[in-house]
């Protein structure tokens, strides 16, 4: 990604995480730890900042929108669905069910962190600890949920990896490769569920209706991502051409900063597609088992996440199939991930109202939705938010600290 002599590097935060033009990902992974990347005119080194570049205003606006919007929807749902039977069911739910819910949420985070740890530690010399990986996973979750349409989690997590000694180009590569594992998994689930729905679905009529409604909606983002993945890997030049044409078409309808953002996004997409392709090829050729293990860990992480919904059903005396609820949530997850709203607000509540309605009496839907939101979103985002705030505050303190004479 070099720039001609005398010119400045692009002024967007992804640039410093990428290898230079002509430098392979394997070279980037093995070069001396840099912490120094060109920041002004070519040849003038600039150390990486003490804290990642995250727009605090976007985080605050995203957090406010998510909390207020989600609480409002939850309050209305609980008000409309709560009755005497609800509180009787809550009394029977049991403290151990709550422990199981938070335990599964913690397990989900640890498994995803382990996948990151494997991809980092087994592909280059610098190492991160499980504690580092868990913190990075929680912080990335917080950023991704509150600024979903900006993909801000990629440079944020890559920045944190470089602070642990991971080479800048490889840090971005690992995060991008890890991010493309879920679409492949969901594509396999989509195919399997479609076959079951038309050949031998054994669930309830309500769950089959849910599949028929949610399945096509889930297919859109899943097939788009898998198609992008195939084109990036097999036809990189065609991918660049498609991105160029789309960016040009959009830019013609915009001006000023909006057009600049379109250009930055175009450059970012093309650069990260090249990073992803070479990183995937490098890992596949050298340590294929690492990719398989990281994929397995992410799949188990999703199973732990979807088991939260299953345990909620059990707590309200559902005793049906175990597989059906897991499959239905696997169809729902890509829709939530593609949602442009912070924390998938409205989309998440709407999807899980339909999910719980397929298995529970109406008087349990509201309280089940509250439990799902608290365990899988509010709790981990609160912890991740504390870690992000601490990191940003610490970086600001070091930046403002006067140098000793």
Residue, then its C-alpha position, 0 to 999 in steps of 0.5 A: x500500500x505504498x505512496x509515491x515519494x513525497x506524498x502522504x499516506x491516506x488519512x484514515x486509521x486502517x493505513x498503518x495496519x497494512x503491509x507496504x506495497x509489494x510486501x507479502x503477508x508472510x514477510x509482514x508477519x516475520x519483519x521486526x516488530x514495528x510499532x513504527x509506520x510511515x505517518x507523514x511524508x514517506x520515510x518519516x517514521x511516526x510511532x503508533x499512538x498510545x491508544x486506538x483511534x475511536x470516535x468517542x462521539x460515535x460510541x456515545x451515540x451508539x450506546x444511547x441509541x442501543x440502551x434507550x431503544x432496547x429498553x423501550x422495546x423490552x418494556x413494551x413487550x413485557x407490559x404486553x405479555x406479562x401476566x400472573x402465569x409469568x411470575x409463577x414461571x419466573x419463581x420456578x426458573x431457579x438460580x442455577x438456570x441464571x448461573x448456567x446462562x451467564x456461564x454459557x455467555x462467558x464460555x462463548x467469549x472464551x471460545x472466541x478468544x481461544x480462536x483468536x489466540x490460536x490464529x495469532x500464536x501459531x502463525x508468528x513469533x509474538x504471543x498473546x495470553x488468554x487474558x489478552x485474547x479475552x479482553x480483546x474479544x470483549x472490546x471488539x464486541x463492544x466496538x462492533x455492536x455500537x458502530x456496526x456499519x463502520x467495521x471499526x472493530x477491525x483496526x481496533x483489534x489490529x491495533x491492540x495486537x500490534x501493541x502486544x508485538x504482533x506485526x502490523x500487517x499480520x495483525x490486520x490479516x488475522x482479524x480479517x480471516x477470523x471475521x470470515x469464518x462465521x459466514x461459511x459456518x452459517x452457509x452450511x447451516x442454511x443449506x442443512x436447514x433448507x434440506x430439513x425443512x423440505x424433507x423431514x422437519x420434525x419440529x413444531x408447526x410454529x418453528x417450521x413457519x419461523x424457518x420459512x420466514x427467517x430462512x430467506x432473510x438469513x440467506x441474503x447476507x449469508x449468500x452475499x458474504x460467501x459470494x464475496x469470499x469466493x470472488x476475493x479468493x478466486x478472482x481478486x482482480x474481478x473483485x477490485x473491478x466490482x468495488x471500483x465500479x460500485x464506488x464510482x457509481x455511489x461517488x457520482x451521487x455524492x460530494x465533499x466528505x461523503x465522496x471522500x468516505x466512499x473513496x476511503x471505503x473503496x481503498x479499504x475494501x481492496x486492501x483488506x481483500x488482498x490481505x485476506x487472500x494472502x493470509x488465508x493462502x499462507x495459513x492454509x499452505x503452512x499450518x492448515x490445522x490452525x485454520x481448522x482449529x480456529x473454525x472449530x472454536x468459533x463454531x463451538x462459541x456459537x453453539x454456546x451462544x445459542x445454548x443461552x436461548x435453549x436454556x431460557x426455553x428449558x427454564x420455562x419448561x420447554x421439553x422439546x427438541x434440542x436441535x431445532x432451537x439451535x438451528x433456528x438461532x443459527x438462521x437468525x444470527x446472520x440477520x442480527x449481524x447484518x443489522x445496521x442498528x447499534x446492538x441489533x436493536x429492534x432487529x434482535x428483539x423482533x427476531x427473538x420475539x418470533x423465536x420464543x413465540x415458536x416454543x413458549x406460551x405468550x406470557x413468557x415471551x417478554x421475560x425470556x426476551x429480557x433474559x436473552x438481552x441481558x445475558x448476551x448483550x448488556x452484560x458483555x457490552x458493559x464489561x467491554x465498555x469498561x475495558x475500552x474506556x480504561x484503555x482510551x483513558x490510559x492512552x490519553x493520560x500517557x499522551x498528556x504526560x510531560x516528558x522528563x528532562 
